[in-house]
Amino acid sequence: LLLLNWTEAAATTSERKGSIELGMGNYKLVINELKKKYNSMDIGDNDSGNKIVRRYKIFNTKLNPDEREDGNCNSIEACNNIYDLEQFEQINQEFDSFLFTESKLKKTKGIIIK
């Protein structure tokens, strides 16, 4: 498994965006993260804190180098995010195995990967 890219930037004063890309063979896992601060007024609660939203994507870098997600092609891997597709569950599990079994919680330059 190879770390391909890592970025983090402030979107606004109350939001931070981050992205990490991990490569394995012909596949790339992309994790996009948005961390948003909220206060009790936003959610009608007595707590303030952070909400983290992550979006996971897996692409075949040989068949889909442009990371298309439109689904308009003859090969599923050539124009789709295959992260949630059942027929590619083995690839997903291989990435998960690395992320989860190395440690319960990893930190990569400030981005928390669970």
N, CA, C and O of each residue as an XYZ file, in Angstrom:
456
protein
N       0.856     -1.174      0.000
C       0.000      0.000      0.000
C       0.894      1.226      0.000
O       1.896      1.273      0.714
N       0.532      2.218     -0.801
C       1.359      3.391     -0.991
C       0.535      4.654     -0.794
O      -0.547      4.785     -1.367
N       1.037      5.586      0.012
C       0.391      6.885      0.172
C       0.690      7.689     -1.078
O       1.849      7.987     -1.366
N      -0.357      8.045     -1.829
C      -0.172      8.764     -3.080
C      -0.272     10.268     -2.907
O       0.465     11.015     -3.550
N      -1.175     10.723     -2.048
C      -1.392     12.151     -1.907
C      -2.093     12.430     -0.592
O      -2.864     11.604     -0.103
N      -1.824     13.594     -0.021
C      -2.501     14.050      1.183
C      -2.625     15.554      1.108
O      -1.643     16.244      0.834
N      -3.825     16.080      1.349
C      -4.030     17.526      1.368
C      -4.950     17.886      2.515
O      -5.784     17.084      2.934
N      -4.792     19.088      3.013
C      -5.702     19.615      4.023
C      -5.745     21.118      3.833
O      -4.710     21.754      3.631
N      -6.936     21.688      3.895
C      -7.085     23.130      3.707
C      -8.290     23.626      4.474
O      -9.252     22.891      4.694
N      -8.225     24.886      4.880
C      -9.370     25.499      5.541
C     -10.342     25.958      4.469
O      -9.984     26.740      3.588
N     -11.578     25.469      4.548
C     -12.612     25.900      3.613
C     -13.200     27.230      4.078
O     -13.367     28.158      3.287
N     -13.505     27.307      5.348
C     -13.957     28.540      5.993
C     -13.405     28.508      7.407
O     -12.684     27.580      7.772
N     -13.734     29.505      8.195
C     -13.235     29.503      9.573
C     -13.828     28.367     10.387
O     -13.234     27.954     11.383
N     -14.993     27.846      9.985
C     -15.618     26.769     10.747
C     -15.522     25.406     10.068
O     -16.062     24.425     10.578
N     -14.841     25.333      8.927
C     -14.723     24.065      8.213
C     -13.278     23.812      7.803
O     -12.521     24.744      7.530
N     -12.912     22.537      7.767
C     -11.626     22.116      7.217
C     -11.896     20.964      6.264
O     -12.736     20.105      6.532
N     -11.178     20.955      5.153
C     -11.309     19.873      4.188
C      -9.988     19.128      4.120
O      -8.915     19.717      4.247
N     -10.085     17.830      3.918
C      -8.884     17.026      3.758
C      -9.125     15.906      2.777
O     -10.267     15.525      2.519
N      -8.054     15.383      2.235
C      -8.149     14.290      1.289
C      -6.895     13.433      1.421
O      -5.792     13.944      1.614
N      -7.084     12.138      1.314
C      -5.950     11.222      1.309
C      -6.187     10.195      0.207
O      -7.313      9.750     -0.011
N      -5.115      9.829     -0.480
C      -5.191      8.835     -1.540
C      -4.174      7.741     -1.246
O      -2.997      8.015     -1.010
N      -4.647      6.498     -1.266
C      -3.788      5.339     -1.041
C      -3.854      4.439     -2.267
O      -4.937      4.174     -2.788
N      -2.701      3.968     -2.726
C      -2.659      3.122     -3.903
C      -2.289      1.694     -3.554
O      -1.475      1.447     -2.664
N      -2.908      0.741     -4.280
C      -2.622     -0.679     -4.107
C      -2.829     -1.341     -5.467
O      -3.961     -1.489     -5.927
N      -1.734     -1.736     -6.102
C      -1.846     -2.323     -7.441
C      -2.459     -1.327     -8.414
O      -1.993     -0.194     -8.529
N      -3.508     -1.755     -9.115
C      -4.193     -0.877    -10.067
C      -5.294     -0.056     -9.418
O      -6.053      0.611    -10.121
N      -5.401     -0.085     -8.104
C      -6.520      0.571     -7.429
C      -6.064      1.710     -6.527
O      -4.974      1.681     -5.955
N      -6.916      2.700     -6.418
C      -6.653      3.853     -5.569
C      -7.873      4.103     -4.689
O      -8.998      4.196     -5.179
N      -7.634      4.209     -3.385
C      -8.672      4.578     -2.430
C      -8.529      6.067     -2.165
O      -7.442      6.547     -1.842
N      -9.631      6.797     -2.302
C      -9.661      8.232     -2.031
C     -10.611      8.445     -0.860
O     -11.760      8.005     -0.895
N     -10.126      9.119      0.174
C     -10.974      9.464      1.315
C     -11.018     10.981      1.393
O     -10.005     11.629      1.657
N     -12.200     11.542      1.160
C     -12.399     12.976      1.295
C     -13.084     13.228      2.624
O     -14.035     12.537      2.988
N     -12.598     14.213      3.336
C     -13.125     14.499      4.671
C     -13.463     15.978      4.802
O     -12.711     16.849      4.364
N     -14.607     16.235      5.413
C     -15.003     17.590      5.760
C     -15.259     17.615      7.252
O     -16.102     16.873      7.755
N     -14.539     18.459      7.954
C     -14.703     18.593      9.396
C     -15.318     19.959      9.644
O     -14.723     20.988      9.324
N     -16.502     19.961     10.213
C     -17.231     21.202     10.412
C     -17.499     21.414     11.893
O     -17.991     20.522     12.584
N     -17.173     22.592     12.363
C     -17.467     22.943     13.748
C     -18.925     23.374     13.837
O     -19.443     24.036     12.938
N     -19.568     23.001     14.906
C     -20.929     23.445     15.139
C     -21.064     23.853     16.593
O     -20.254     23.479     17.441
N     -22.085     24.612     16.858
C     -22.351     24.974     18.250
C     -23.766     24.553     18.603
O     -24.531     24.121     17.741
N     -24.096     24.679     19.842
C     -25.383     24.189     20.337
C     -26.566     24.851     19.633
O     -27.633     24.245     19.534
N     -26.404     26.054     19.155
C     -27.493     26.755     18.458
C     -27.833     26.063     17.139
O     -28.985     26.063     16.704
N     -26.794     25.462     16.498
C     -26.994     24.811     15.202
C     -27.855     23.559     15.311
O     -28.633     23.264     14.404
N     -27.726     22.822     16.406
C     -28.410     21.534     16.496
C     -29.414     21.457     17.641
O     -29.999     20.401     17.884
N     -29.614     22.562     18.339
C     -30.576     22.569     19.430
C     -30.171     21.675     20.575
O     -31.022     21.082     21.237
N     -28.879     21.573     20.813
C     -28.340     20.716     21.858
C     -27.492     21.584     22.782
O     -27.226     22.746     22.477
N     -27.079     21.034     23.884
C     -26.236     21.779     24.811
C     -24.751     21.611     24.507
O     -23.916     22.242     25.156
N     -24.413     20.778     23.541
C     -23.014     20.520     23.228
C     -22.572     21.309     22.001
O     -23.379     21.656     21.138
N     -21.295     21.576     21.946
C     -20.645     22.105     20.751
C     -19.557     21.115     20.388
O     -19.096     20.358     21.243
N     -19.144     21.111     19.134
C     -18.098     20.173     18.750
C     -17.847     20.164     17.272
O     -18.060     21.163     16.584
N     -17.389     19.019     16.778
C     -17.062     18.860     15.369
C     -17.874     17.726     14.773
O     -18.149     16.724     15.434
N     -18.250     17.896     13.529
C     -18.901     16.836     12.765
C     -17.961     16.502     11.618
O     -17.541     17.382     10.867
N     -17.639     15.229     11.492
C     -16.745     14.803     10.422
C     -17.546     13.972      9.423
O     -18.199     12.995      9.789
N     -17.484     14.378      8.162
C     -18.157     13.658      7.084
C     -17.080     13.140      6.141
O     -16.253     13.908      5.649
N     -17.095     11.841      5.893
C     -16.113     11.237      4.990
C     -16.814     10.619      3.794
O     -17.898     10.050      3.923
N     -16.192     10.734      2.634
C     -16.673     10.072      1.428
C     -15.543      9.199      0.906
O     -14.421      9.665      0.709
N     -15.851      7.933      0.686
C     -14.865      6.959      0.240
C     -15.096      6.634     -1.224
O     -16.233      6.479     -1.669
N     -13.992      6.531     -1.972
C     -14.064      6.168     -3.389
C     -12.912      5.219     -3.701
O     -11.819      5.356     -3.152
N     -13.164      4.257     -4.585
C     -12.095      3.404     -5.104
C     -12.189      3.438     -6.619
O     -13.264      3.269     -7.196
N     -11.036      3.663     -7.257
C     -10.965      3.704     -8.712
C      -9.891      2.740     -9.206
O      -8.878      2.527     -8.539
N     -10.124      2.156    -10.390
C      -9.102      1.396    -11.086
C      -8.287      2.424    -11.861
O      -8.792      3.030    -12.806
N      -7.035      2.623    -11.472
C      -6.225      3.688    -12.066
C      -5.823      3.411    -13.512
O      -5.519      4.344    -14.255
N      -5.817      2.142    -13.921
C      -5.509      1.827    -15.325
C      -6.720      2.050    -16.216
O      -6.604      2.646    -17.286
N      -7.885      1.573    -15.779
C      -9.088      1.678    -16.601
C      -9.818      3.016    -16.436
O     -10.596      3.410    -17.305
N      -9.569      3.707    -15.329
C     -10.271      4.956    -15.048
C      -9.307      5.997    -14.464
O      -9.470      6.423    -13.320
N      -8.304      6.403    -15.250
C      -7.308      7.344    -14.727
C      -7.883      8.726    -14.410
O      -7.309      9.464    -13.609
N      -9.002      9.078    -15.025
C      -9.621     10.393    -14.792
C     -10.654     10.361    -13.665
O     -11.314     11.364    -13.393
N     -10.788      9.214    -13.016
C     -11.718      9.038    -11.889
C     -13.153      9.430    -12.251
O     -13.827     10.153    -11.517
N     -13.587      8.937    -13.388
C     -14.963      9.181    -13.834
C     -15.944      8.454    -12.927
O     -15.646      7.386    -12.393
N     -17.115      9.050    -12.763
C     -18.192      8.433    -11.981
C     -19.532      8.515    -12.705
O     -20.586      8.394    -12.081
N     -19.493      8.721    -14.018
C     -20.738      8.925    -14.767
C     -21.439      7.632    -15.148
O     -22.629      7.661    -15.462
N     -20.746      6.494    -15.132
C     -21.368      5.214    -15.449
C     -21.673      5.004    -16.921
O     -22.332      4.026    -17.272
N     -21.212      5.896    -17.795
C     -21.499      5.804    -19.231
C     -20.338      5.178    -19.985
O     -19.621      5.860    -20.716
N     -20.156      3.862    -19.800
C     -19.106      3.151    -20.514
C     -19.424      1.657    -20.502
O     -20.393      1.227    -19.877
N     -18.609      0.880    -21.189
C     -18.845     -0.560    -21.292
C     -18.302     -1.353    -20.110
O     -18.768     -2.462    -19.846
N     -17.327     -0.803    -19.396
C     -16.706     -1.494    -18.269
C     -17.033     -0.743    -16.979
O     -16.830      0.468    -16.892
N     -17.530     -1.454    -15.996
C     -17.888     -0.823    -14.715
C     -16.703     -0.083    -14.123
O     -16.858      1.021    -13.600
N     -15.518     -0.681    -14.200
C     -14.335     -0.077    -13.589
C     -13.818      1.143    -14.345
O     -13.035      1.919    -13.798
N     -14.243      1.324    -15.591
C     -13.728      2.421    -16.414
C     -14.434      3.752    -16.172
O     -13.960      4.793    -16.626
N     -15.561      3.732    -15.462
C     -16.285      5.006    -15.295
C     -17.133      5.039    -14.027
O     -18.186      5.676    -13.992
N     -16.669      4.349    -12.987
C     -17.418      4.318    -11.737
C     -16.503      4.325    -10.527
O     -15.361      3.867    -10.576
N     -17.035      4.857     -9.446
C     -16.464      4.674     -8.120
C     -16.921      3.276     -7.710
O     -18.123      3.040     -7.582
N     -15.996      2.351     -7.502
C     -16.378      0.961     -7.230
C     -16.420      0.643     -5.737
O     -16.540     -0.522     -5.357
N     -16.322      1.658     -4.894
C     -16.261      1.443     -3.443
C     -17.442      0.643     -2.915
O     -17.243     -0.287     -2.134
N     -18.648      0.970     -3.310
C     -19.840      0.314     -2.773
C     -20.377     -0.825     -3.644
O     -21.437     -1.376     -3.349
N     -19.667     -1.179     -4.701
C     -20.158     -2.225     -5.594
C     -19.783     -3.601     -5.058
O     -18.620     -3.876     -4.765
N     -20.776     -4.444     -4.937
C     -20.615     -5.764     -4.320
C     -19.546     -6.614     -4.995
O     -18.798     -7.312     -4.311
N     -19.459     -6.569     -6.317
C     -18.497     -7.417     -7.023
C     -17.042     -7.005     -6.775
O     -16.124     -7.744     -7.133
N     -16.822     -5.829     -6.163
C     -15.468     -5.378     -5.839
C     -15.223     -5.332     -4.333
O     -14.331     -4.624     -3.865
N     -16.011     -6.080     -3.585
C     -15.901     -6.080     -2.131
C     -14.528     -6.556     -1.657
O     -14.035     -6.078     -0.635
N     -13.909     -7.480     -2.373
C     -12.589     -7.981     -1.993
C     -11.557     -6.855     -1.985
O     -10.735     -6.781     -1.072
N     -11.590     -5.990     -2.978
C     -10.654     -4.856     -3.048
C     -10.912     -3.920     -1.876
O      -9.976     -3.461     -1.222
N     -12.175     -3.641     -1.615
C     -12.560     -2.792     -0.490
C     -12.042     -3.384      0.816
O     -11.513     -2.659      1.659
N     -12.190     -4.689      0.989
C     -11.739     -5.353      2.210
C     -10.223     -5.291      2.371
O      -9.718     -5.196      3.489
N      -9.497     -5.344      1.254
C      -8.038     -5.254      1.334
C      -7.605     -3.874      1.840
O      -6.706     -3.776      2.675
N      -8.236     -2.819      1.343
C      -7.943     -1.478      1.858
C      -8.350     -1.383      3.329
O      -7.585     -0.887      4.157
N      -9.548     -1.856      3.648
C     -10.029     -1.821      5.036
C      -9.095     -2.581      5.967
O      -8.823     -2.136      7.082
N      -8.609     -3.720      5.512
C      -7.720     -4.532      6.327
C      -6.486     -3.734      6.720
O      -6.058     -3.779      7.874
N      -5.920     -3.016      5.782
C      -4.754     -2.195      6.095
C      -5.122     -1.076      7.062
O      -4.424     -0.853      8.051
N      -6.210     -0.376      6.781
C      -6.589      0.777      7.597
C      -6.999      0.389      9.010
O      -6.692      1.111      9.959
N      -7.686     -0.736      9.167
C      -8.228     -1.097     10.466
C      -7.324     -2.005     11.294
O      -7.333     -1.902     12.520
N      -6.551     -2.882     10.678
C      -5.776     -3.823     11.470
C      -4.409     -3.298     11.869
O      -3.818     -3.797     12.826
N      -3.895     -2.312     11.164
C      -2.620     -1.725     11.560
C      -2.746     -1.090     12.939
O      -1.834     -1.175     13.761
N      -3.887     -0.451     13.180
C      -4.190      0.110     14.495
C      -5.679      0.433     14.522
O      -6.324      0.514     13.476
N      -6.211      0.614     15.701
C      -7.636      0.930     15.818
C      -7.925      2.318     15.262
O      -9.001      2.551     14.711
N      -7.002      3.219     15.395
C      -7.184      4.581     14.919
C      -5.842      5.095     14.431
O      -4.862      5.105     15.176
N      -5.803      5.522     13.173
C      -4.553      6.036     12.616
C      -4.676      7.537     12.423
O      -5.760      8.065     12.179
N      -3.558      8.200     12.536
C      -3.515      9.619     12.191
C      -2.459      9.773     11.108
O      -1.319      9.339     11.273
N      -2.842     10.387     10.008
C      -1.923     10.644      8.919
C      -1.905     12.143      8.694
O      -2.831     12.693      8.098
N      -0.878     12.798      9.155
C      -0.733     14.245      9.043
C      -1.985     14.967      9.486
O      -2.406     15.920      8.830
N      -2.581     14.549     10.564
C      -3.724     15.240     11.132
C      -5.078     14.714     10.689
O      -6.091     15.031     11.312
N      -5.121     13.916      9.626
C      -6.389     13.366      9.177
C      -6.612     12.048      9.902
O      -5.763     11.158      9.840
N      -7.713     11.913     10.572
C      -8.012     10.685     11.302
C      -8.706      9.718     10.371
O      -9.719     10.053      9.759
N      -8.167      8.527     10.265
C      -8.759      7.473      9.440
C      -9.192      6.378     10.383
O      -8.373      5.816     11.110
N     -10.469      6.072     10.374
C     -10.953      4.982     11.226
C     -11.143      3.748     10.388
O     -11.547      2.707     10.906
